[in-house]
Amino acid sequence: MNWLDLVGWAGSAVLVWSLLQSRVLRLRALNLVGCVVLIGYNAAIEVWPMVGLNIVLAVINIWYLRGMLATRHDEKTYQVVEVGVGDQFLAHTLRVHGTDIARFNPDFHWDPDAPGRSAFLVVTADEVVGVVLSHAESRGVAQIDLDYVTPKFRDFTPGEFVYRRSRLFTERGFHRVVSPPGMVAPYYHRLGFRPEGGAYVLDLPAPVTTDSA
């Protein structure tokens, strides 16, 4: 086996590996890499139908990647829906993803009957991509109990739409948001949170008030 054969096998391996990814952005990116490698390999051995096939697949991947990256911070693509803390669909979502939730949030415990609880679903169209649960601490502090993203969208940060719309917290009298305790691989430094005492803290702006004439 010469080095060119190794390139072909490597490209094929990357393609297969890409199809095993649950994260849609990573799937497309790896698939694109595999296609580019196989374009070079098949061009070198002059198998032109395979060159054409991989060019088409590469263009498709680029098209989808462009759309994903262009809308990852778009509030028209991702919406925040507040639900009741005892909502049955929320409970179903927590059950379905229970094992994965425990993996990234080992300290998570949710008591919907406790006072001061709030629950938000982040959705795209009719698909749930994230869950944010919180409760009220003293002195206007909102403690996040869970900030979970489903595996398919884990290369994105849909929870940002909850924090970006600070009125979801300021209208409840909060001036500060604190990240979940013990969360694995937190991403809050990318959203303007600052580290404080083993957690991340976001100071919210004061609510805007209008004086009536």
HELIX and SHEET records of a PDB file:
HELIX    1   1 TRP A    3  LEU A   19  1                                  17    
HELIX    2   2 VAL A   24  ALA A   44  1                                  21    
HELIX    3   3 TRP A   48  THR A   71  1                                  24    
HELIX    4   4 GLN A   88  VAL A   96  1                                   9    
HELIX    5   5 GLY A   98  PHE A  104  1                                   7    
HELIX    6   6 PRO A  151  PHE A  153  5                                   3    
HELIX    7   7 GLU A  160  ARG A  164  1                                   5    
HELIX    8   8 ARG A  167  THR A  170  1                                   4    
HELIX    9   9 TYR A  188  LEU A  191  5                                   4    
SHEET    1   A 7 GLN A  79  VAL A  83  0                                        
SHEET    2   A 7 ARG A 117  THR A 124 -1                                        
SHEET    3   A 7 GLU A 127  GLU A 137 -1                                        
SHEET    4   A 7 VAL A 141  VAL A 149 -1                                        
SHEET    5   A 7 ARG A 176  VAL A 178  1                                        
SHEET    6   A 7 ALA A 199  ASP A 203 -1                                        
SHEET    7   A 7 ARG A 194  GLU A 196 -1                                        
END                                                                             
